[in-house]
C-alpha cells in the first residue's frame, strides 16, 4: 500500500489507548493525518502518546464516550486544534462472550453504554460537523461474529449490539449520502492483541479458516482504505480470515 500523506486531514478515534485503537492511531499518523484519540482516562492517553512518540499531530481527549458531552468535546477539541474532522472511527468497545442466560443486568448495561451509546453519540457529534462541511467518513468497528454467529463463541448480547451497529451503518449511509458523507464498518475476526491469553492461542487460531489470528495492521489497512473511499458507503467489510463466510 502506497503512503500518501494527509497533513490537512483529521481523524477522531475512540478507544485509542490500546489494541486496535492504538494501532489505528499509529497507522493514521504514518499516513500524515492529525489524530484525536479518546480513552476513559488521561493516564491511558498519556501512555498512548508516549508510544506514539509524543507527536504534535496527536491530541488526547479523556472521557467516557457513552457520555454525549464527551462526544461533543471530541469534535470541538479536534476543530479547535486542527480545523476540521474528516474521519470518525468508532472503535471503543469490548467483547464479552458467555452463555446467554448468564449475562447480568450490569453486563448488559455496560455493553450498551460503550458498544452502542458510544457509537451513537460520537456519530451524532461528528455528523453535525460533517453535514456543515458536506464531506466526511464515519467508520464503525463491528465484529465478524455479528455477521456469522459461532457456536464455539457464545456471545448473543455482543451479536445483538454489533448487529444493530451494522444495520445502523447501512441506514446512516443512506441518510447522510446527500451530504457527501460515507458511513461504513469493518468487522474484525479475532485479532492478535494483548487481551488474548497466550494459553488459548491454538483454540483462537482454529476459529478462523485462515488458521491464524488477524493482525492489527490488517484492520488498519481496511479502515484506511474506507477513509478515502468516496464511492463506497453502507458496507460492512469483514476482515476475519473467512470466519463470516459460513460454517466450516
C-alpha positions in Angstrom: 0.0 0.0 0.0 1.5 3.4 -1.0 2.0 6.0 1.6 0.0 9.2 0.9 0.5 11.9 3.5 -2.6 13.9 4.5 -1.4 16.7 6.8 -4.7 18.6 6.3 -6.9 15.7 7.3 -8.0 14.9 10.9 -9.4 11.6 12.3 -11.1 11.0 15.7 -10.5 7.5 17.1 -12.4 6.3 20.1 -10.8 3.7 22.3 -7.4 4.9 21.1 -5.2 4.0 24.0 -4.6 0.3 23.4 -5.1 -2.7 21.0 -6.7 -1.9 17.7 -7.3 1.7 18.6 -3.7 2.4 19.3 -2.7 0.6 16.1 -5.1 2.8 14.2 -3.6 5.9 15.7 -0.1 4.7 14.6 -1.3 4.0 11.1 -3.1 7.3 10.6 -0.1 9.2 11.9 2.1 7.3 9.5 -0.2 8.5 6.7 0.2 12.1 7.9 -3.2 12.5 9.5 -3.9 14.6 12.6 -5.2 12.2 15.2 -7.6 13.0 18.1 -7.7 9.9 20.4 -10.2 9.2 23.1 -10.0 7.0 26.1 -11.6 6.9 29.6 -8.5 8.2 31.5 -5.9 10.8 30.9 -3.3 8.3 32.2 -4.0 5.8 29.5 -3.9 8.6 26.9 -0.5 9.8 28.2 0.9 6.3 27.8 -0.5 6.1 24.3 1.1 9.5 23.5 4.4 8.1 24.6 4.0 5.1 22.4 3.2 7.4 19.5 6.4 9.4 20.1 4.6 12.5 21.6 3.7 13.5 18.1 2.4 17.1 17.7 -0.3 15.7 15.5 -1.8 13.6 18.3 -4.3 15.1 20.7 -5.7 13.0 23.5 -9.2 13.8 24.9 -10.1 11.8 28.0 -13.7 11.0 28.9 -16.4 8.3 28.8 -17.6 8.0 25.2 -21.0 6.9 26.5 -21.5 10.5 27.7 -22.8 12.7 24.9 -20.7 15.6 26.4 -17.5 13.7 25.7 -18.5 13.2 22.1 -19.2 16.9 21.7 -15.9 17.8 23.3 -14.0 15.4 21.0 -15.3 17.3 17.9 -14.9 20.7 19.4 -11.3 20.0 20.5 -10.5 18.5 17.1 -11.8 21.5 15.3 -10.1 23.9 17.7 -6.7 22.3 17.3 -6.8 21.1 13.7 -9.6 23.0 11.9 -11.9 20.1 11.0 -12.9 16.5 11.3 -12.6 14.4 8.2 -13.0 10.8 9.7 -14.5 9.3 12.8 -13.6 5.8 13.7 -16.0 4.3 16.3 -13.5 1.8 17.8 -14.3 1.9 21.5 -15.9 -1.3 22.7 -15.3 -4.6 24.4 -16.3 -8.2 23.7 -17.9 -10.3 26.4 -18.6 -13.9 25.3 -20.6 -16.1 27.7 -23.8 -18.2 27.8 -26.8 -16.0 27.2 -28.6 -16.9 30.4 -25.5 -15.9 32.4 -25.4 -12.2 31.4 -26.1 -10.0 34.3 -28.1 -6.7 34.1 -24.9 -4.9 34.9 -23.0 -6.5 32.0 -25.9 -5.7 29.6 -25.8 -2.1 30.7 -22.1 -1.9 30.3 -22.2 -3.4 26.8 -25.0 -0.9 25.8 -23.1 2.1 27.2 -19.8 1.5 25.4 -20.7 -0.6 22.3 -23.9 1.2 21.4 -24.3 4.6 23.1 -20.7 5.5 22.4 -21.2 4.8 18.7 -24.4 6.8 18.6 -23.2 9.9 20.4 -19.8 10.1 18.6 -21.5 9.7 15.3 -24.1 12.4 16.0 -21.4 14.9 17.1 -19.3 14.1 14.0 -22.2 14.1 11.6 -23.4 17.5 12.7 -19.9 18.9 11.8 -19.6 16.9 8.6 -23.0 17.9 7.4 -21.9 21.6 7.6 -18.8 20.8 5.6 -20.7 18.4 3.3 -18.0 15.8 3.5 -16.7 13.1 5.8 -16.3 9.4 6.7 -17.7 7.5 9.6 -16.3 4.1 10.2 -17.6 1.7 12.8 -15.6 -1.2 14.2 -18.1 -4.1 14.3 -17.4 -7.8 14.8 -17.3 -10.8 12.4 -19.4 -12.8 14.8 -22.2 -10.4 14.3 -22.3 -11.5 10.7 -22.0 -15.2 11.3 -22.6 -16.4 14.9 -20.4 -19.2 16.1 -21.4 -22.0 18.5 -17.8 -22.1 19.8 -18.1 -18.4 20.8 -21.4 -17.9 22.6 -22.0 -14.1 22.5 -25.6 -13.3 21.9 -25.6 -9.9 23.5 -22.5 -8.6 21.7 -24.0 -10.0 18.5 -27.2 -8.2 19.2 -25.5 -4.9 19.7 -22.9 -5.2 17.0 -25.6 -6.4 14.6 -27.5 -3.3 15.4 -24.4 -1.2 14.6 -24.1 -3.0 11.3 -27.7 -2.1 10.4 -27.3 1.5 11.6 -24.2 1.7 9.3 -26.4 0.9 6.3 -29.3 3.2 7.4 -27.0 6.1 8.2 -25.1 5.7 4.9 -28.4 6.3 3.1 -29.4 9.2 5.3 -26.0 11.0 5.0 -25.3 10.3 1.3 -26.9 13.7 0.2 -24.2 15.4 2.3 -21.3 13.5 0.7 -20.7 11.6 4.0 -19.7 7.9 3.7 -20.6 5.5 6.5 -19.0 2.1 6.6 -18.0 -0.6 9.0 -15.1 -3.1 9.4 -16.0 -6.4 11.1 -12.8 -7.9 12.5 -12.4 -11.6 13.3 -10.2 -12.5 16.2 -7.2 -10.1 16.2 -3.9 -10.6 17.9 -3.9 -8.1 20.8 -2.7 -8.2 24.4 -6.3 -9.1 25.6 -5.9 -12.7 24.5 -4.3 -15.3 26.8 -1.4 -17.0 25.0 -2.6 -20.3 26.5 -5.7 -20.0 24.3 -3.8 -19.3 21.1 -4.3 -22.6 19.4 -8.1 -22.6 20.0 -8.4 -19.0 18.7 -6.3 -19.7 15.6 -8.7 -22.6 14.8 -11.7 -20.4 14.9 -10.8 -18.8 11.5 -10.4 -20.7 8.2 -7.1 -18.8 7.7 -5.8 -20.8 10.7 -4.4 -17.7 12.5 -5.3 -14.6 14.3 -5.6 -11.4 12.4 -3.0 -8.6 12.8 -3.9 -5.1 13.9 -2.2 -3.8 10.8 -4.7 -5.7 8.7 -7.6 -4.0 10.4 -5.8 -0.6 9.9 -5.4 -1.3 6.2 -9.1 -1.8 5.8 -10.0 1.3 7.9 -7.6 3.5 6.0 -9.0 2.3 2.7 -12.5 3.2 3.8 -11.2 6.6 4.9 -10.6 7.6 1.3 -13.3 5.5 -0.4 -15.6 8.3 -1.6 -17.8 5.9 -3.7 -18.2 3.2 -1.0 -20.9 3.6 1.6 -23.2 1.3 3.6 -20.6 -1.5 3.5 -19.8 -3.9 6.4 -16.3 -5.2 5.4 -15.3 -8.5 7.1 -11.6 -8.7 7.9 -11.7 -12.1 9.5 -9.7 -14.8 7.6 -13.0 -16.2 6.3 -14.7 -16.5 9.6 -18.0 -14.9 8.5 -18.2 -16.9 5.2 -20.2 -19.7 6.8 -19.8 -23.0 8.7 -16.6 -25.0 8.2 
